[in-house]
Amino acid sequence: MADIGWVPVSEALERLAGGDTSVQAIEDSPMASAVNRLARRLRAEAGLTEAVLATFPLAVLVVDVEGRVVMSTPSVRGLFASVGRPPWMMSDLLPVASQSLGGCFDAALTGHESVEGTPLEMNLDGRLVRMTPRARPARDSDGRVIAVMIQLRDGDRQHLVEALNYDLVATVAHELRTPLTSLHMSIHLCLEQAAGPLTDEQGVLLSSAREDCERLRLLAEELLDMGRLAAGRVTLDLKPVMPEELVSRAFSSFRTLAADRGITLEHHLSEDLPQVDADRERIHRVFSNLLSNALRHTPTGGTIRIDATRSGAEVRFAISDTGEGIAEANRRKVFEKFVSGPGKGTQGYGLGLCIARDIVVAHGGEIGVDSVLGKGSTFHFTLLPRASA
């Protein structure tokens, strides 16, 4: 039987351990029969996995901890025709692709839950395709990373879909704004008893309705702002301004509210800070969103501090609190839209930090957060110094 490609059971076991499920052992013992049953089962499972992957419209790779691609969808093989079916090493790709995928693979392997790699540009059938890799680790029951899943997203299509989504959101928000304004005014007039006297119970109900109406109106405004910023349709009114002016305005706006909640609000500026180019109103919006967030998460007796310091050629602004802090898993998501932090309750819609990020990025700056769970958080952003005349 060996002359038709079957091998001794010892060799079959060795090859099966190396991943060769096509092996067949010479059935001269119960052990050999068991090995062949195992090989048939593994071949069936591999065939099922391949069939499932073939239905995926996305370009997805599954990479083991040694950097070997063990599974991939047909879309991947369409992008990298030279590699064929798995298994193959990421290093077999073109250098630019290998570097981009390898970077996010290494980051996911060392603990990051979601990592976006450097965008790739590839020529596919005469069409320039821009792909952005995003990696996520796969863990076993003990929490150890056993593989990394990398998805390649079509950047052009993604931007088109996001633009359409923002257009839809902006249209809905715009249509909501007018009736909400009218409803808010009607409730206000009722509370002023312009349409007749109210009982105490009616006054309480209408006051609650007015607060909810105001929250919805603010949500519509935030959605409109988010859509404009994301679509690049906002023209910034950039003018030279001293960092002290920006910090002082933010401090004055929130000093009373902080005192009412029993929270100490402090501010400190380094000496000889340069002027920055900023849209005063929009940067004030950034401060307002960050300070509102800090107030929601800082208990009575806590402290919030605003700092302005040099960071290389840039000016770095920081809002630090002594609140509950942010877990590492949530820290990477706080600037995404519709993400609300723990303990936030029903206040807000998870747009404030997203809008703050978009405003800072539109200014050419960077925004981030440092946090220690149980001790507090520091949200910080940078602004560029005034451009030379």
PyMOL commands that set and color helices and strands:
alter all, ss='L'
color gray80, all
select helices_A, chain A and resi 2-4+9-17+30-54+74-79+90-92+95-109+155-191+200-230+243-260+280-297+328-331+352-362
alter helices_A, ss='H'
color red, helices_A
select strands_A, chain A and resi 59-64+68-72+88-89+115-116+120-124+127-139+145-154+239-241+264-269+276-278+303-311+314-321+367-372+376-383
alter strands_A, ss='S'
color yellow, strands_A
deselect
rebuild
show_as cartoon
